[in-house]
Amino acid sequence: MGLISWLTSVMILAALTVQAEEGPHRFSVDLPTGWQQASHVRLVLKGVTVAGGQPFKLRAAAIIEGAEPVILGSAGIVGDRSVGSAPRRLPTLLIDVTRPLSALADRLVTRPTITIRIEAVDGRNVPVGRLDWSAQTVRLEKGGHN
């Protein structure tokens, strides 16, 4: 692989990656065609990097202009004290968003995308301060079993 090809690959990967940062992240996610009729809809986070030692949840909420955020669901991350605070990579996290997304169908009928806020929270849903995490890609996927 030539240097230019390698640099181009690195730049593309960097553009797709949400940099590890504290606080909630916002994503503009495409709504899959026919999602309203799907038996299941999942939020798929690929290439997630988290701090190793602390357990927490990633909680997703739909952000709709002029309304309060609507909680879509969450996924628990088990802490691994053996790695201390070293970053860990999780290949895929799935969050079932079928019911809450269906409840929003009338407000999303004309929209091709939805804004989703994902934040790290503890077991009582209190935002976890000073916790870095990132995801390479975030998308909605229909079908399958949750």
VENCORBEL-V127500 format. One line per field, one symbol per residue. ss: DSSP state (H for helix, E for strand, L for the rest). phi: phi as a letter, one per 20 degrees, with the letter a starting at -180 (. if undefined). psi: psi as a letter, one per 20 degrees, with the letter a starting at -180 (. if undefined). A space follows every 50 residues. Layout:
ss=???
phi=???
psi=???
This chain:
ss=LLHHHHHHHHHHHHHHLLLLELLLEEEEEELLLLHHHLLLEEEEEEEEEE ELLLLEEEEEEEELLLLLLEEEEEEEELLLHHHLLLEEEEEEEEEELHHH HHHLHHHHLLLLEEEEEEEEELLLLLELLLLLEELLEEEEEELLLL
phi=.fgffffffffffffeeeffbfnfddcedfefgmffeffbccedddmedc ffeefadeddcedcgncfgdfeqbcedffcffdmeffcddfbcdcfdgff fffegfedgdeeccecdccecefdmegeflcebbcfbcbecdnmdd
psi=prgggghggghgghhippqpqqrqqppopppqpjhhiqhqpqpopqlppq pghpqrqoppqpoppjrqqopharpqopqnhhjcjqqqppgpppoojggh hhhjghijhjpirqppppqpraijkppoqloprrpgqprqprarq.
